[in-house]
């Protein structure tokens, strides 16, 4: 049975500002979390057009997250279990993301996003039917809150306190109790997560792991989006596009360098093994 969960994330900004801020935040987070061994590998970043979403940007990425694998998963799954493939079609203010894990081939996770200029009060922005609405669980994420689950600790950003933060450039903040009902401007990103992990014995635990992971990522990303508002506020689309080109190039170089180093190590190991084999035959 497919799990359907809708996360509503209210943000103290306009829909237009959110598009710019989120792009900047994702780029910066990818750079901060990518090194020669782990992080985000950009495979493709190009324009697309289809009948459902219209025109937008298509991206294909691979997330290498081996060190972040939960302890319970290590008991039966290799480190490669947290190599995650992501395809995304962004036609702002709507988008669709499909996430797959090669190790768990039967698992599927789809995220459909709609952004609206409200404070999370819209009840069916994704146009779900009666059966889907009955199965849907709704959760409003407060970006001023702190979560202490496993994924939140792994992803980070819990040290960002938005109840004391005030933007110098916009004057927005701090986000005190009840801020979602009173702040202006305001908008909400509605993220519909549909997930199915039909794996006997671990289905419930794996689905809970993936859903919790997505929630933690949403919270951290949107916390930082507001915390970094003074960095991206007022940027133009052209400036963001140039930053994105630089980021893609940097990430590609990091993984190419990692691949070359790994290849040289493999060659040295093969040479050492061959020498050892010859010596043992003497």
Buried (B, 14 or more C-beta within 10 A) or exposed (E): EEBBBBBBBBBBBBBBBBBBBBBBBBBBBBBEBBEBEBBBBBEEBEEBEEEEBEEBBBBBBBBBBEEBBBEEBEEEBEBEBBBBBBBBBBBBBBBBBBBBBEBBEEBBBBBBBBBBEBBBEEEEBBEBEEEBBEBBEBBEBBBBEBBEEBBBEBBBBBEBEBEEBEBEEBEBBEBEEEBBEEBEBBBBBBBBBBBBBEBEEBBEBBBEBBBBBBBBBBBBBBBBBBBBBBEBBEBEEEEBEEBBEEBBEEBEEBBEEBEEEEEEEEEEEEEEEEEEEEEEEE
